[in-house]
Amino acid sequence: MRANVLLLSSVLVVGLLVGACRDGGSTGNDSGSENGGPDASMDGGDGGGGDTPDADGGGTTVSSCDVVRQQGCDAGALCLRGVLEGGGQGNRCFPGECDPVAQDCPTGKKCAYVLQGSARSRLCVPDGTVTAGGVCQSTKTTEGDFYDTCKAGLSCTDQPAADGGTAFVCKKFCHGNEQCTAPGECIEVLRFEGSDELPRVCAEPGPKCELLAQGCASGLGCYPSPTSGPVCVTAGAAEDGTACTYSNDCRPGSACVKDGAGLVCRRLCRSPSGEPGCATGHCEPLQGFTGVGACVP
């Protein structure tokens, strides 16, 4: 399985919204597929994992369903960030047997992502034995199905090990921050082989940084998080003025903000004035980030 991370959205002055994200995975195992580096989990809002209803969704499309509040889907379906049919990511309603956060399976069982052949589904399976933070692995049933050894409510997640390799530990499933314990946030996104669903687990945000100076390691950018401040996460490539959901959908030095009826990438600037400035438009200050704004028309 591969893990990403999303940044939670924050409110800007004059109703603008900012989101950021992070990715954090390395290699995969039987319980998932490889993902890549730090990605946008400071996720963009209540729509998918933050605190502001209209700042979540996915790469280019925002659904009406709400991940954090679990609203907008028919009975028997969950609202999750997921892979869209035309590419990119967004909020989608996914049918399934159970909810990995609510853990609504019968006693003695857990809701887990189960690999059956080439497809993976949320199913009720026998409960595991490994607690949060414990070392886990995949187990294979006599029928050939795979699921992990974590206890109910947890998922076996890859993370960098001290020796430079990869470790697999149990982390808590979440739909929003209320299911996490500080300093953890509902920011890490899991990518499972055989599934378009992108569920989340609680994780700690990335290294601190300065929004206008950037200064993160190669492949990362400095993006705003309302709960953790500016942090280094996997950098996106979306140009300014294009649609986004999370701030690290955007290229380094920009953030995803609400501009009119939609969410678009806008260049960060020094507020109320100074360098970097705005080539066009004006620098609207970001609430909670002193001296930083976004260039808006």
Order of alpha helices (4+ residues) and beta strands (2+ residues): beta-beta-beta-beta-beta-beta-beta-beta-beta-beta-beta-beta-beta-beta-beta-beta-beta-beta-beta-beta
